Amino acid sequence: FDAVIGNPPWDRIKLQEVEWFAERDAAIAQHSRAADRKRRIAEQKAGNTLLWQSYQAACERAEANARVLGNGKQGSGDYPLLGGGDVNLYSLFVERAQSLINPDGVVALVAPSGIAADKGAAPFFRSISSTGRLYALYDFENRKAFFPDVDSRFKFCVLAFGRAPRMAAAEGDAEAQPLPSRCAFYLHSLDELDAPGRLLSLGAADFVRVNPNTGAAPIFRNQRDADITLALYARHPVLVRHGAVSASTGQAPEVRAWPVKYATMFHMTNDSALFLTAPELQAQGWERSALNRWTRAGAAALPLYEGKMVQMYDHRAADVVLHSANLHRAAQPQPLAPAEKARADRYPAPQYWVQGAHVTSNPYEWALGFKEISAPTNARSMIASVFPAVAFGNKLPLLIPQGLAPQDAAAQAALLAAHLNSFAFDFVLRQKLQGQTINLFILEQLPVIAPERFDDPLPTAFVQAMRAARLMNGHHAHPTVADFVLPQVLALCYTAHDLAPFARDLGYVDAAGAVLPPFAWNEDERHARMAALDALFFHLYGLGTDDAAYILQSFPIVREQEEHAFGRYRTQEEVLRVLALLQG
């Protein structure tokens, strides 16, 4: 064909259990714990009910479709590029369309934005973006309801590509280069394509620079976003860079800027049989204990932390409360007030606890983690903190330092926490975050400050100002970046007794070696510390006051909240004031 044009179906092939039962037996779907839901399904099986027979037939249809695709193995079946993993039907149509056009033909399809951003789609997208085959990528948000039955936050794109590479004419002895692609992102109407600065020209090298491991598309709102982001990638390493797979070993070499391991503990569905509620613990003879634990016969049950319980530098952000009528989000956060956080023994109430014998993957008595579920339209996209050594759901992944003594590991965790929570880092993340999940492959491709930069000396004017503001002591005659960052992160995170091991490992002890009391929860002081850290990371990333101001303005919810509360954007004012001291 000369052209294949259309809007393929967006359904997933894998059976969605909750959605399937919600339409047939809501009582089964309403169980928030997967183990309870599976028990109810097993009851249907035991009775060989019509509902069970229908469910089995639906499962068999889904499995048969998966077999056609090679059982989710990329590189097999009829769809080698896009048939792997948890497949969505649209990706199959994209790959089939590619095979149906003639050598000079064109494909133009409407598809979810994952076709250009998801890890599973990376081999396909890289094959078109790095060769000049990508004609255009116009990415839309459904805010104005192009598709009324689809969530307004959903993102989709118009993808146009050809079968043959498009190369620019070579000049002299230079090699021919792939032609750039026309791209636009965060569109809400077709008219926006005519707005100045909205239509970008991205070359093959641009895709690889911002996503060196996958070649996925960034999501720049305008040319300035692109310029700032590309400059940051030119100056700084990514967290983890993967090399090409060796033909002899089958392994891909990797370079880690920071030696940390990504880990998840408990899958909220698959591991739900291990989860215990407070009434269940009490019925089994467990007793309430210190530090948010239950104990029985020398054993301990640890709280299961979920992303909804935490915020930036805050492991006590919210209790979890249940609303069983909400099928998809029965467990909801109930924020703790500042007065509650002022009590160093007030801990968040989780939905579940897990016996300590099952919690084995973390070698330290604390943990660094971040909220995986987010969005580029949230107030902040990256939310990280240091946590006590508890159980963690899979949507609260950990970054575990490797091969370090506890003292060195704690210092590394504190430096990384400050990294992750900085506006500069968050800005770049927003250029990569198509959906609502900060996947590992996204995190690995973000630019970070090289560890040796934390040994740099601090400017005298900055040191004097921080000491005058009581944010820094006089223990170091010539303090380094790390000498400032570590006590800030300690003060922000260590506000409750359950993080005493982290304080100990950072050396926050008295002359006898006893851990000093937690820091008081003080909202104004916390804001001052975070603003100083943000200014410092703008400086480390090589961003001046103009770019810093632009980036801070790109977080409209933060700005609007502060203007409503204080009559001014105080974070921007304070960050730029401190940044001037660093760069004056």
Secondary structure as the mmCIF struct_conf table of DSSP 4:
data_model
#
loop_
_struct_conf.conf_type_id
_struct_conf.id
_struct_conf.beg_label_comp_id
_struct_conf.beg_label_asym_id
_struct_conf.beg_label_seq_id
_struct_conf.end_label_comp_id
_struct_conf.end_label_asym_id
_struct_conf.end_label_seq_id
STRN STRN1 ALA A 3 GLY A 6
STRN STRN2 ARG A 12 ARG A 12
BEND BEND1 ILE A 13 LYS A 14
HELX_RH_AL_P HELX_RH_AL_P1 GLU A 17 ALA A 22
TURN_TY1_P TURN_TY1_P1 GLU A 23 ARG A 24
HELX_RH_AL_P HELX_RH_AL_P2 ALA A 26 ALA A 29
TURN_TY1_P TURN_TY1_P2 GLN A 30 GLN A 30
BEND BEND2 SER A 32 ARG A 33
HELX_RH_AL_P HELX_RH_AL_P3 ALA A 34 GLY A 47
TURN_TY1_P TURN_TY1_P3 ASN A 48 ASN A 48
HELX_RH_AL_P HELX_RH_AL_P4 LEU A 50 VAL A 68
TURN_TY1_P TURN_TY1_P4 LEU A 69 GLY A 72
TURN_TY1_P TURN_TY1_P5 GLN A 74 GLY A 75
TURN_TY1_P TURN_TY1_P6 GLY A 77 ASP A 78
TURN_TY1_P TURN_TY1_P7 PRO A 80 LEU A 82
BEND BEND3 GLY A 84 ASP A 86
STRN STRN3 ASN A 88 ASN A 88
HELX_RH_AL_P HELX_RH_AL_P5 LEU A 89 LEU A 100
BEND BEND4 ILE A 101 ILE A 101
TURN_TY1_P TURN_TY1_P8 PRO A 103 ASP A 104
STRN STRN4 VAL A 106 PRO A 112
TURN_TY1_P TURN_TY1_P9 SER A 113 SER A 113
HELX_RH_AL_P HELX_RH_AL_P6 GLY A 114 ALA A 117
HELX_RH_3T_P HELX_RH_3T_P1 LYS A 119 ALA A 121
HELX_RH_AL_P HELX_RH_AL_P7 ALA A 122 SER A 129
TURN_TY1_P TURN_TY1_P10 SER A 130 GLY A 132
STRN STRN5 LEU A 134 GLU A 141
HELX_RH_3T_P HELX_RH_3T_P2 ASN A 142 LYS A 144
BEND BEND5 PHE A 146 PHE A 147
TURN_TY1_P TURN_TY1_P11 PRO A 148 ASP A 149
BEND BEND6 VAL A 150 VAL A 150
TURN_TY1_P TURN_TY1_P12 SER A 152 ARG A 153
STRN STRN6 LYS A 155 GLY A 162
BEND BEND7 ARG A 163 ALA A 164
STRN STRN7 MET A 167 MET A 167
HELX_LH_PP_P HELX_LH_PP_P1 ALA A 168 ALA A 170
TURN_TY1_P TURN_TY1_P13 GLY A 172 ASP A 173
HELX_LH_PP_P HELX_LH_PP_P2 ALA A 174 ALA A 176
STRN STRN8 PRO A 178 PRO A 178
HELX_LH_PP_P HELX_LH_PP_P3 LEU A 179 PRO A 180
STRN STRN9 SER A 181 LEU A 187
BEND BEND8 HIS A 188 SER A 189
HELX_RH_3T_P HELX_RH_3T_P3 LEU A 190 ASP A 194
BEND BEND9 ALA A 195 ALA A 195
TURN_TY1_P TURN_TY1_P14 PRO A 196 ARG A 198
BEND BEND10 LEU A 199 LEU A 199
STRN STRN10 LEU A 200 LEU A 202
HELX_RH_AL_P HELX_RH_AL_P8 ALA A 204 VAL A 210
BEND BEND11 ASN A 211 ASN A 211
TURN_TY1_P TURN_TY1_P15 PRO A 212 THR A 214
BEND BEND12 ARG A 221 ASN A 222
HELX_RH_AL_P HELX_RH_AL_P9 GLN A 223 ARG A 235
BEND BEND13 HIS A 236 HIS A 236
STRN STRN11 VAL A 238 VAL A 238
BEND BEND14 LEU A 239 LEU A 239
STRN STRN12 VAL A 240 HIS A 242
HELX_LH_PP_P HELX_LH_PP_P4 ALA A 244 SER A 246
TURN_TY1_P TURN_TY1_P16 ALA A 247 THR A 249
STRN STRN13 GLU A 254 ARG A 256
BEND BEND15 ALA A 257 TRP A 258
STRN STRN14 VAL A 260 ALA A 263
STRN STRN15 PHE A 266 PHE A 266
TURN_TY1_P TURN_TY1_P17 MET A 268 ASP A 271
HELX_RH_3T_P HELX_RH_3T_P4 SER A 272 LEU A 274
STRN STRN16 LEU A 276 LEU A 276
HELX_RH_AL_P HELX_RH_AL_P10 ALA A 278 ALA A 283
TURN_TY1_P TURN_TY1_P18 GLN A 284 GLY A 285
STRN STRN17 GLU A 287 ARG A 288
HELX_RH_3T_P HELX_RH_3T_P5 ALA A 290 ASN A 292
STRN STRN18 TRP A 294 ARG A 296
TURN_TY1_P TURN_TY1_P19 ALA A 297 GLY A 298
STRN STRN19 ALA A 299 TYR A 305
HELX_RH_3T_P HELX_RH_3T_P6 GLY A 307 MET A 309
STRN STRN20 GLN A 311 GLN A 311
TURN_TY1_P TURN_TY1_P20 MET A 312 TYR A 313
STRN STRN21 ASP A 314 ASP A 314
TURN_TY1_P TURN_TY1_P21 HIS A 315 ARG A 316
BEND BEND16 ALA A 317 ALA A 317
STRN STRN22 ALA A 318 LEU A 322
TURN_TY1_P TURN_TY1_P22 SER A 324 ALA A 325
BEND BEND17 LEU A 327 HIS A 328
STRN STRN23 ALA A 331 PRO A 335
HELX_LH_PP_P HELX_LH_PP_P5 LEU A 336 ALA A 337
HELX_RH_AL_P HELX_RH_AL_P11 PRO A 338 LYS A 341
TURN_TY1_P TURN_TY1_P23 ALA A 342 ALA A 342
BEND BEND18 ARG A 343 ARG A 343
TURN_TY1_P TURN_TY1_P24 ALA A 344 ASP A 345
BEND BEND19 GLN A 351 GLN A 351
STRN STRN24 TRP A 353 GLN A 355
HELX_RH_3T_P HELX_RH_3T_P7 GLY A 356 HIS A 358
BEND BEND20 SER A 361 SER A 361
BEND BEND21 TYR A 364 GLU A 365
STRN STRN25 TRP A 366 PHE A 370
BEND BEND22 GLU A 372 GLU A 372
STRN STRN26 ILE A 373 ILE A 373
TURN_TY1_P TURN_TY1_P25 PRO A 376 THR A 377
BEND BEND23 ASN A 378 ALA A 379
BEND BEND24 SER A 381 SER A 381
STRN STRN27 ALA A 384 PRO A 388
BEND BEND25 ALA A 389 ALA A 389
STRN STRN28 ALA A 391 PHE A 392
STRN STRN29 GLY A 393 GLY A 393
TURN_TY1_P TURN_TY1_P26 ASN A 394 LYS A 395
BEND BEND26 LEU A 396 LEU A 396
STRN STRN30 LEU A 398 PRO A 401
BEND BEND27 GLY A 403 GLY A 403
HELX_RH_AL_P HELX_RH_AL_P12 PRO A 406 LEU A 420
TURN_TY1_P TURN_TY1_P27 ASN A 421 ASN A 421
BEND BEND28 SER A 422 SER A 422
HELX_RH_AL_P HELX_RH_AL_P13 PHE A 423 ARG A 430
TURN_TY1_P TURN_TY1_P28 GLN A 431 LYS A 432
BEND BEND29 GLY A 435 GLN A 436
STRN STRN31 THR A 437 THR A 437
HELX_RH_AL_P HELX_RH_AL_P14 LEU A 440 GLU A 444
TURN_TY1_P TURN_TY1_P29 GLN A 445 GLN A 445
BEND BEND30 LEU A 446 LEU A 446
STRN STRN32 PRO A 447 PRO A 447
HELX_RH_3T_P HELX_RH_3T_P8 PRO A 451 ASP A 455
BEND BEND31 ASP A 456 ASP A 456
STRN STRN33 PRO A 457 PRO A 457
HELX_LH_PP_P HELX_LH_PP_P6 LEU A 458 PRO A 459
HELX_RH_AL_P HELX_RH_AL_P15 THR A 460 ALA A 468
TURN_TY1_P TURN_TY1_P30 ALA A 469 ARG A 470
BEND BEND32 LEU A 471 MET A 472
BEND BEND33 GLY A 474 HIS A 475
BEND BEND34 ALA A 477 HIS A 478
STRN STRN34 THR A 480 THR A 480
HELX_RH_AL_P HELX_RH_AL_P16 VAL A 481 CYS A 493
BEND BEND35 ALA A 496 ALA A 496
HELX_RH_3T_P HELX_RH_3T_P9 HIS A 497 LEU A 499
HELX_RH_AL_P HELX_RH_AL_P17 ALA A 500 ASP A 505
TURN_TY1_P TURN_TY1_P31 LEU A 506 GLY A 507
STRN STRN35 VAL A 509 VAL A 509
TURN_TY1_P TURN_TY1_P32 ALA A 511 ALA A 512
BEND BEND36 GLY A 513 GLY A 513
HELX_LH_PP_P HELX_LH_PP_P7 ALA A 514 ALA A 514
STRN STRN36 VAL A 515 VAL A 515
HELX_LH_PP_P HELX_LH_PP_P8 LEU A 516 ALA A 520
HELX_RH_AL_P HELX_RH_AL_P18 GLU A 523 LEU A 540
TURN_TY1_P TURN_TY1_P33 TYR A 541 GLY A 542
HELX_RH_AL_P HELX_RH_AL_P19 THR A 545 GLN A 553
TURN_TY1_P TURN_TY1_P34 SER A 554 SER A 554
HELX_RH_AL_P HELX_RH_AL_P20 PRO A 556 PHE A 566
BEND BEND37 GLY A 567 ARG A 568
HELX_RH_AL_P HELX_RH_AL_P21 ARG A 570 GLN A 583
#
